Amino acid sequence: MIDYIGIDIGGTNIRIGAINENDDLVFEYKESTFENVTNSEDLYNKIIKLIKMVPNYESIKAIGIGAPGSVDRKLGQIITSKNITFLKNLPLVEKLNKNLNKPIFLENDARVATFAEAICGKGKDKNIVCYITISTGLGGGLVINKEIYNGSNNLGAYFARMILDGEHTSHSLISGTALLEQAREKINKNIKSTLEVFDLEKDNNPIAKEIIKNFKRNLTVLLLNISSTINPDIIILGGGVLKSKDSFLLDVINSFKEKAHPLAKNTIIETTKFEEPGIIGASILAKYEYNKLNSVI
């Protein structure tokens, strides 16, 4: 039986999934975000269409949504979103609630991915779970005692804004976009993916080797900063760039252990359990928030 729906709104695809009370993913589907979408109303209609594709969607208990950008959970809308400008200030929760008459819960996409790992992924037995996704952009989240940490102004665990070298953010140094921009500028403007950059590094291209060397150093610095400021039980890494983990992850972990505070050296650094943690996390968010509402009632 399907009980909760999760939606992951991405810059490339919108993914929808559904879980039962045992957190099993029992439905999954994706569609291009911008296909036949030219404005916020088109995007909203696409979301409605996808929800109605879920078998027996009328009987589900709640819907969770993960969206890119800064989310105001009280207003139920996205305040800023660089990847999908149509989402900005769209009263998504209000519109969906009126249309479907179901509880709707909205959160940042990286945070719901963190929630998936903290509840039923690599961090399920840990109290303090950090998650970092390194893909087109860099995102992340923090879950403490099975609760998403938002911070006082909704900037909690905003790892993309961490300054790593005295000047540049982790997003501008570590993200897939950053790697591609460097490679296209310094090696070949026709490079299409980060996989190509790592392949060039394996082939001993001197410029690619320097780019990856800096990438590994900056990722290590980010992990060291997190270990010193948050002191999590586990840091979980996900996202498209991790497809090339064999080219860098062991070096990063060894460098981390060499430089970390003695009490942080044993911080677990793992890769994500789920290929698509967003829809699982959004679904589980719906379940947790729905149960909170009903326990109050």
PANUZA-623872 format. One record per residue (C-alpha): residue in one letter; x, y, z; residue number from 1. Coordinates in steps of 0.2 Angstrom, whole numbers, plus 5000, padded with zeros to 4 digits. Layout:
+-----+------+------+------+-----+
| res |   c1 |   c2 |   c3 |   n |
+-----+------+------+------+-----+
|   A |    X |    Y |    Z | NUM |
...
+-----+------+------+------+-----+
***
This chain:
+-----+------+------+------+-----+
| res |   c1 |   c2 |   c3 |   n |
+-----+------+------+------+-----+
|   M | 5000 | 5000 | 5000 |   1 |
|   I | 5006 | 5017 | 4996 |   2 |
|   D | 5006 | 5029 | 5010 |   3 |
|   Y | 5017 | 5044 | 5007 |   4 |
|   I | 5023 | 5053 | 4991 |   5 |
|   G | 5040 | 5061 | 4989 |   6 |
|   I | 5045 | 5073 | 4975 |   7 |
|   D | 5062 | 5079 | 4971 |   8 |
|   I | 5062 | 5094 | 4960 |   9 |
|   G | 5079 | 5095 | 4951 |  10 |
|   G | 5087 | 5106 | 4938 |  11 |
|   T | 5087 | 5092 | 4925 |  12 |
|   N | 5073 | 5080 | 4931 |  13 |
|   I | 5058 | 5080 | 4943 |  14 |
|   R | 5057 | 5063 | 4952 |  15 |
|   I | 5042 | 5056 | 4961 |  16 |
|   G | 5042 | 5042 | 4972 |  17 |
|   A | 5031 | 5034 | 4985 |  18 |
|   I | 5034 | 5023 | 5001 |  19 |
|   N | 5023 | 5012 | 5012 |  20 |
|   E | 5023 | 5013 | 5031 |  21 |
|   N | 5039 | 5002 | 5031 |  22 |
|   D | 5049 | 5015 | 5021 |  23 |
|   D | 5049 | 5003 | 5005 |  24 |
|   L | 5050 | 5013 | 4989 |  25 |
|   V | 5035 | 5006 | 4980 |  26 |
|   F | 5034 | 5018 | 4965 |  27 |
|   E | 5046 | 5029 | 4956 |  28 |
|   Y | 5046 | 5039 | 4940 |  29 |
|   K | 5055 | 5054 | 4933 |  30 |
|   E | 5052 | 5067 | 4919 |  31 |
|   S | 5062 | 5081 | 4912 |  32 |
|   T | 5059 | 5097 | 4923 |  33 |
|   F | 5059 | 5110 | 4908 |  34 |
|   E | 5050 | 5099 | 4895 |  35 |
|   N | 5034 | 5109 | 4890 |  36 |
|   V | 5038 | 5121 | 4905 |  37 |
|   T | 5040 | 5140 | 4901 |  38 |
|   N | 5033 | 5147 | 4917 |  39 |
|   S | 5028 | 5143 | 4936 |  40 |
|   E | 5011 | 5138 | 4931 |  41 |
|   D | 5017 | 5125 | 4919 |  42 |
|   L | 5029 | 5118 | 4932 |  43 |
|   Y | 5015 | 5117 | 4945 |  44 |
|   N | 5004 | 5108 | 4932 |  45 |
|   K | 5018 | 5096 | 4929 |  46 |
|   I | 5020 | 5092 | 4948 |  47 |
|   I | 5001 | 5089 | 4949 |  48 |
|   K | 5001 | 5078 | 4934 |  49 |
|   L | 5016 | 5067 | 4941 |  50 |
|   I | 5007 | 5066 | 4958 |  51 |
|   K | 4991 | 5059 | 4949 |  52 |
|   M | 5002 | 5046 | 4941 |  53 |
|   V | 5005 | 5038 | 4958 |  54 |
|   P | 4993 | 5023 | 4960 |  55 |
|   N | 4979 | 5027 | 4972 |  56 |
|   Y | 4986 | 5044 | 4975 |  57 |
|   E | 4969 | 5050 | 4982 |  58 |
|   S | 4972 | 5039 | 4997 |  59 |
|   I | 4990 | 5044 | 5002 |  60 |
|   K | 4992 | 5052 | 5019 |  61 |
|   A | 5005 | 5066 | 5015 |  62 |
|   I | 5017 | 5073 | 5002 |  63 |
|   G | 5035 | 5079 | 5005 |  64 |
|   I | 5044 | 5089 | 4992 |  65 |
|   G | 5063 | 5093 | 4991 |  66 |
|   A | 5067 | 5108 | 4980 |  67 |
|   P | 5083 | 5117 | 4976 |  68 |
|   G | 5086 | 5134 | 4985 |  69 |
|   S | 5082 | 5143 | 5001 |  70 |
|   V | 5065 | 5136 | 5007 |  71 |
|   D | 5053 | 5145 | 5020 |  72 |
|   R | 5044 | 5131 | 5027 |  73 |
|   K | 5032 | 5142 | 5037 |  74 |
|   L | 5027 | 5150 | 5021 |  75 |
|   G | 5028 | 5134 | 5011 |  76 |
|   Q | 5038 | 5142 | 4996 |  77 |
|   I | 5055 | 5144 | 4989 |  78 |
|   I | 5063 | 5161 | 4992 |  79 |
|   T | 5078 | 5159 | 4981 |  80 |
|   S | 5082 | 5146 | 4968 |  81 |
|   K | 5096 | 5148 | 4955 |  82 |
|   N | 5093 | 5132 | 4946 |  83 |
|   I | 5074 | 5134 | 4944 |  84 |
|   T | 5069 | 5152 | 4944 |  85 |
|   F | 5051 | 5148 | 4941 |  86 |
|   L | 5050 | 5141 | 4959 |  87 |
|   K | 5054 | 5158 | 4967 |  88 |
|   N | 5040 | 5164 | 4978 |  89 |
|   L | 5028 | 5151 | 4971 |  90 |
|   P | 5016 | 5147 | 4984 |  91 |
|   L | 5018 | 5129 | 4981 |  92 |
|   V | 5012 | 5121 | 4997 |  93 |
|   E | 4996 | 5132 | 4997 |  94 |
|   K | 4992 | 5128 | 4979 |  95 |
|   L | 4995 | 5109 | 4981 |  96 |
|   N | 4985 | 5109 | 4998 |  97 |
|   K | 4970 | 5117 | 4990 |  98 |
|   N | 4971 | 5106 | 4975 |  99 |
|   L | 4974 | 5089 | 4984 | 100 |
|   N | 4967 | 5092 | 5001 | 101 |
|   K | 4983 | 5083 | 5008 | 102 |
|   P | 4996 | 5089 | 5020 | 103 |
|   I | 5011 | 5095 | 5010 | 104 |
|   F | 5029 | 5097 | 5018 | 105 |
|   L | 5042 | 5107 | 5008 | 106 |
|   E | 5061 | 5107 | 5012 | 107 |
|   N | 5078 | 5110 | 5003 | 108 |
|   D | 5082 | 5095 | 4992 | 109 |
|   A | 5099 | 5092 | 4999 | 110 |
|   R | 5091 | 5092 | 5017 | 111 |
|   V | 5079 | 5079 | 5012 | 112 |
|   A | 5093 | 5068 | 5004 | 113 |
|   T | 5102 | 5070 | 5021 | 114 |
|   F | 5086 | 5064 | 5030 | 115 |
|   A | 5085 | 5049 | 5019 | 116 |
|   E | 5103 | 5044 | 5024 | 117 |
|   A | 5100 | 5048 | 5042 | 118 |
|   I | 5084 | 5038 | 5044 | 119 |
|   C | 5087 | 5023 | 5033 | 120 |
|   G | 5103 | 5025 | 5025 | 121 |
|   K | 5122 | 5024 | 5030 | 122 |
|   G | 5118 | 5036 | 5045 | 123 |
|   K | 5103 | 5026 | 5052 | 124 |
|   D | 5112 | 5021 | 5068 | 125 |
|   K | 5121 | 5038 | 5071 | 126 |
|   N | 5115 | 5053 | 5080 | 127 |
|   I | 5124 | 5067 | 5070 | 128 |
|   V | 5123 | 5064 | 5052 | 129 |
|   C | 5131 | 5076 | 5038 | 130 |
|   Y | 5127 | 5074 | 5020 | 131 |
|   I | 5136 | 5082 | 5006 | 132 |
|   T | 5131 | 5081 | 4988 | 133 |
|   I | 5144 | 5085 | 4974 | 134 |
|   S | 5135 | 5087 | 4958 | 135 |
|   T | 5131 | 5101 | 4946 | 136 |
|   G | 5131 | 5111 | 4962 | 137 |
|   L | 5137 | 5108 | 4980 | 138 |
|   G | 5124 | 5105 | 4993 | 139 |
|   G | 5122 | 5097 | 5010 | 140 |
|   G | 5112 | 5095 | 5026 | 141 |
|   L | 5113 | 5090 | 5044 | 142 |
|   V | 5102 | 5079 | 5054 | 143 |
|   I | 5104 | 5078 | 5073 | 144 |
|   N | 5094 | 5065 | 5083 | 145 |
|   K | 5083 | 5062 | 5068 | 146 |
|   E | 5078 | 5080 | 5066 | 147 |
|   I | 5084 | 5091 | 5051 | 148 |
|   Y | 5094 | 5106 | 5057 | 149 |
|   N | 5089 | 5122 | 5049 | 150 |
|   G | 5098 | 5135 | 5060 | 151 |
|   S | 5091 | 5152 | 5066 | 152 |
|   N | 5089 | 5159 | 5048 | 153 |
|   N | 5087 | 5143 | 5038 | 154 |
|   L | 5106 | 5143 | 5034 | 155 |
|   G | 5111 | 5128 | 5045 | 156 |
|   A | 5123 | 5117 | 5036 | 157 |
|   Y | 5125 | 5128 | 5021 | 158 |
|   F | 5141 | 5120 | 5016 | 159 |
|   A | 5141 | 5127 | 4999 | 160 |
|   R | 5145 | 5144 | 5006 | 161 |
|   M | 5160 | 5139 | 5017 | 162 |
|   I | 5175 | 5148 | 5012 | 163 |
|   L | 5190 | 5136 | 5010 | 164 |
|   D | 5205 | 5146 | 5004 | 165 |
|   G | 5201 | 5163 | 5012 | 166 |
|   E | 5192 | 5169 | 4997 | 167 |
|   H | 5182 | 5156 | 4987 | 168 |
|   T | 5167 | 5145 | 4992 | 169 |
|   S | 5166 | 5127 | 4992 | 170 |
|   H | 5153 | 5127 | 4978 | 171 |
|   S | 5165 | 5138 | 4967 | 172 |
|   L | 5180 | 5126 | 4971 | 173 |
|   I | 5173 | 5108 | 4972 | 174 |
|   S | 5156 | 5107 | 4963 | 175 |
|   G | 5155 | 5098 | 4946 | 176 |
|   T | 5152 | 5115 | 4938 | 177 |
|   A | 5168 | 5121 | 4945 | 178 |
|   L | 5178 | 5106 | 4939 | 179 |
|   L | 5170 | 5108 | 4922 | 180 |
|   E | 5173 | 5127 | 4921 | 181 |
|   Q | 5192 | 5124 | 4925 | 182 |
|   A | 5194 | 5110 | 4913 | 183 |
|   R | 5186 | 5119 | 4899 | 184 |
|   E | 5196 | 5135 | 4902 | 185 |
|   K | 5213 | 5126 | 4904 | 186 |
|   I | 5212 | 5110 | 4893 | 187 |
|   N | 5198 | 5109 | 4881 | 188 |
|   K | 5182 | 5119 | 4879 | 189 |
|   N | 5172 | 5104 | 4872 | 190 |
|   I | 5174 | 5094 | 4888 | 191 |
|   K | 5156 | 5088 | 4892 | 192 |
|   S | 5157 | 5080 | 4910 | 193 |
|   T | 5168 | 5078 | 4925 | 194 |
|   L | 5171 | 5060 | 4921 | 195 |
|   E | 5181 | 5066 | 4906 | 196 |
|   V | 5192 | 5077 | 4918 | 197 |
|   F | 5195 | 5062 | 4929 | 198 |
|   D | 5200 | 5051 | 4914 | 199 |
|   L | 5212 | 5064 | 4908 | 200 |
|   E | 5220 | 5065 | 4926 | 201 |
|   K | 5222 | 5046 | 4924 | 202 |
|   D | 5230 | 5048 | 4908 | 203 |
|   N | 5243 | 5060 | 4916 | 204 |
|   N | 5237 | 5076 | 4908 | 205 |
|   P | 5247 | 5088 | 4918 | 206 |
|   I | 5233 | 5101 | 4919 | 207 |
|   A | 5220 | 5089 | 4924 | 208 |
|   K | 5231 | 5082 | 4937 | 209 |
|   E | 5233 | 5099 | 4944 | 210 |
|   I | 5214 | 5102 | 4944 | 211 |
|   I | 5211 | 5086 | 4953 | 212 |
|   K | 5225 | 5089 | 4965 | 213 |
|   N | 5216 | 5105 | 4970 | 214 |
|   F | 5199 | 5097 | 4970 | 215 |
|   K | 5205 | 5084 | 4983 | 216 |
|   R | 5214 | 5097 | 4994 | 217 |
|   N | 5198 | 5108 | 4994 | 218 |
|   L | 5187 | 5093 | 4998 | 219 |
|   T | 5198 | 5088 | 5012 | 220 |
|   V | 5198 | 5106 | 5019 | 221 |
|   L | 5179 | 5106 | 5019 | 222 |
|   L | 5178 | 5089 | 5028 | 223 |
|   L | 5191 | 5095 | 5041 | 224 |
|   N | 5180 | 5111 | 5044 | 225 |
|   I | 5164 | 5101 | 5046 | 226 |
|   S | 5173 | 5089 | 5058 | 227 |
|   S | 5179 | 5103 | 5069 | 228 |
|   T | 5163 | 5114 | 5069 | 229 |
|   I | 5150 | 5100 | 5069 | 230 |
|   N | 5159 | 5085 | 5075 | 231 |
|   P | 5147 | 5073 | 5067 | 232 |
|   D | 5147 | 5054 | 5069 | 233 |
|   I | 5147 | 5052 | 5050 | 234 |
|   I | 5149 | 5062 | 5034 | 235 |
|   I | 5141 | 5055 | 5019 | 236 |
|   L | 5145 | 5060 | 5001 | 237 |
|   G | 5134 | 5058 | 4986 | 238 |
|   G | 5131 | 5066 | 4969 | 239 |
|   G | 5137 | 5064 | 4952 | 240 |
|   V | 5155 | 5068 | 4955 | 241 |
|   L | 5156 | 5053 | 4966 | 242 |
|   K | 5154 | 5042 | 4951 | 243 |
|   S | 5173 | 5045 | 4950 | 244 |
|   K | 5176 | 5041 | 4968 | 245 |
|   D | 5190 | 5028 | 4964 | 246 |
|   S | 5200 | 5043 | 4958 | 247 |
|   F | 5200 | 5053 | 4973 | 248 |
|   L | 5191 | 5047 | 4989 | 249 |
|   L | 5204 | 5036 | 4997 | 250 |
|   D | 5217 | 5050 | 4995 | 251 |
|   V | 5205 | 5062 | 5003 | 252 |
|   I | 5201 | 5051 | 5017 | 253 |
|   N | 5219 | 5048 | 5021 | 254 |
|   S | 5223 | 5066 | 5020 | 255 |
|   F | 5208 | 5070 | 5032 | 256 |
|   K | 5215 | 5057 | 5045 | 257 |
|   E | 5232 | 5064 | 5044 | 258 |
|   K | 5226 | 5082 | 5047 | 259 |
|   A | 5211 | 5080 | 5058 | 260 |
|   H | 5210 | 5084 | 5077 | 261 |
|   P | 5214 | 5068 | 5086 | 262 |
|   L | 5196 | 5067 | 5092 | 263 |
|   A | 5190 | 5068 | 5075 | 264 |
|   K | 5201 | 5056 | 5066 | 265 |
|   N | 5189 | 5042 | 5067 | 266 |
|   T | 5175 | 5052 | 5059 | 267 |
|   I | 5166 | 5040 | 5047 | 268 |
|   I | 5167 | 5046 | 5029 | 269 |
|   E | 5156 | 5036 | 5018 | 270 |
|   T | 5147 | 5036 | 5001 | 271 |
|   T | 5128 | 5037 | 5000 | 272 |
|   K | 5117 | 5021 | 5001 | 273 |
|   F | 5104 | 5028 | 4989 | 274 |
|   E | 5106 | 5032 | 4971 | 275 |
|   E | 5092 | 5044 | 4972 | 276 |
|   P | 5090 | 5049 | 4990 | 277 |
|   G | 5079 | 5064 | 4986 | 278 |
|   I | 5063 | 5055 | 4983 | 279 |
|   I | 5066 | 5043 | 4998 | 280 |
|   G | 5070 | 5058 | 5009 | 281 |
|   A | 5055 | 5068 | 5003 | 282 |
|   S | 5044 | 5053 | 5006 | 283 |
|   I | 5051 | 5050 | 5024 | 284 |
|   L | 5049 | 5069 | 5028 | 285 |
|   A | 5031 | 5067 | 5023 | 286 |
|   K | 5029 | 5052 | 5035 | 287 |
|   Y | 5038 | 5060 | 5050 | 288 |
|   E | 5029 | 5077 | 5048 | 289 |
|   Y | 5012 | 5069 | 5046 | 290 |
|   N | 5015 | 5058 | 5062 | 291 |
|   K | 5020 | 5074 | 5071 | 292 |
|   L | 5004 | 5082 | 5067 | 293 |
|   N | 4994 | 5068 | 5072 | 294 |
|   S | 5003 | 5065 | 5088 | 295 |
|   V | 4999 | 5083 | 5093 | 296 |
|   I | 4981 | 5081 | 5088 | 297 |
+-----+------+------+------+-----+
***
